[in-house]
Amino acid sequence: MAVGRVLEAVVCALAILVVAIEGLSINTNDKNPIVDEGQRNPTISWKKKVGDNLMFVFLDGNLVGDLEGRAEVHLGGNLDIQKTVRTDSAEYRCEGIEGTQVGEAVVNLVVRVAPVKVEISVPSSAQIGGSVTFTCSAPQAYPSPTYTWHRNGVPFPTVPGNNPSFKNVSYTMDSAAGTLTLKEIRSTDSADYMCEAKNGAGSAKSSSVHMEAYKVNSGAIAAAVIIVLLILVLLALGLFYAYKKGYLKDKLPKISKKKKTAATPASTLYEQADDDEGDFRHKPSFNV
């Protein structure tokens, strides 16, 4: 058998086996490898390229690396990957060698992950006349899903106005980012909201959250402010009147005043006696 035919058969087998597994897709940029004819049993090896790193996953008849224990290589070199995970997404190269002749086929494998848990953020209430933005995400899904918002079980149309149920609803929806912005909220926007995430591997829906649209009574707020101000003014006038009439004098704390007196320290005065006495007289004196 020609090496080219063997390699082509291996590539086709990989495509068939992988596509049969749920949640996977596969592309190849070398569907028709061409090599010279030779022996019937070329040496087959598989390599996996992630970024700039190229590593063997099947060499000398043995599975190695991250495929060991969860993949099989059947007769003829067919590679069967089981229990695929996202990290299996890579470029795979099947290489056949016979003598001095080498043939290679390249397969790009993409492992898709369906949305499982869809998370949303929806406020419980929003003011009529204002605006609000809802967010939706499915972080584990790959590739990134598209998002559709539902109101009371009915999906928002991508183009506003395409559905009569949303004719009077002002909104913008970003299917890639998962956001929904309601503009100029109305009373009819009180509803249950839910988000659906979908990619090629599957879809999932979030739980439903109710939002209530409410109206602010500006007249009642203004009246309440005026009433509070009037109460404060009347209270201040009442306290001033009571103070002027002396009603509050007995209630005020009294401050006792103590008379301060200065004491003159005792001193002893020495006066010289008259010249005729010829001595000094001691006269004690105290001032109080």
Secondary structure, DSSP 4 states (H G I P E B T S, - for coil): --HHHHHHHHHHHHHHHHHTSTTEEEEES-SS-------SS-EEEEEEEETTEEEEEEETTEE-GGGTTSEEE-TTS-EEE-S--GGG-EEEEEEEEETTEEEEEEEEEEE-B-----EEE--SEEETTS-EEEEEE-TT-BSPPEEEEEETTEEPPSSTTSSGGGTT-EEEEETTTTEEEEES--GGG-EEEEEEEEETTEEEEPPPEEEEEE---HHHHHHHHHHHHHHHHHHHHHHHHHHHTTTTTTTSPP-------PPPPPEEEEEEPPTTT-SEEEEEE---
